[in-house]
Amino acid sequence: MIKRNLGTALLLLVMAADTALAGTAQEIQYGVVQEARSFTDSASATSGSTSGNRQGLRTLGAAAIGGAVGNQFGGGTGQDIATATGAVAGARASRRRQAAETNTTASSAAGQQMVELTIKTDAGKLISVVQPSTPELSFAKGDKVRILTSGSDTQVDKAK
């Protein structure tokens, strides 16, 4: 009974892996733009060709791990179902994560306009952030900004 409940809980955890991966702590800071420099990112146009070759391997690896975890639970037909469900959940989580990564880099692969911001935080720390430039959000020296950091991703917008 305990093994069965543990198996169900672990299976639900694996199925929700795509949201669990996004559950990193988010930090919010404020600061003032010291310098804003726009440029066209053409260097990443060549990096996209090699990452496409690895997508299938990453999905296959995640499916294998999910299947291995699912295989630890149940017996007979139940174990087969848990193994298959784990494999599908692992592959799905991997594809969603890859899609999110592709969405953030696809536009820069075509030579997207980027902006590099040098910001002095309210804590006195000097940081540099590079992000896609958008027409509706432009930055100039002296702008008060909000700096959102989640894991290794940082985005800057105007402070309200």
C-alpha positions, 0 to 999 in steps of 0.5 A: 500500500505504501509502495503504491501511494509512493508510486502515485506521488512520484508519478504525479511529480514526474508528470509535473516536472515541467512546472517543477523546473520553473519553480526557482526563486525569483529576486527583484531588485531596482536600479538606475541605467548607467548605459544602454547600448543597442546592437544586432546579435548575429553571433548566435545565428550559427549556434542554433544548428548544433542545438537542433541535433541534440534535441532528440537525444535530450528527449530520448534521455528524459524519456529513459529516465522517466521510464526508469523511475516509473519502472520502480513501482507496481508489478505486472501490468501496473508496472508496465503502465507506470513505466510507459507513463514515466517515459511519456512524462519525461519526454513531455517535460524535456520537449517543453523545456526545449521549446522554452529554450528555443523561444528565447533564442530563436529570434536572436538566431535571425539577427535580432536587435538586442540591448545591453544595459549597465545598471547600478542597483539600489544596493550599489552593485554594478551589473550588466544585462543583455536582452532582446530589444523591443520597440515598446520598451526603450532604455536611456541613461538615468531610467529607473528600472526593475531587475527580475532574476529567476535562476540564471535568467534576468530581465529588465523593465521600467520601474513603476 
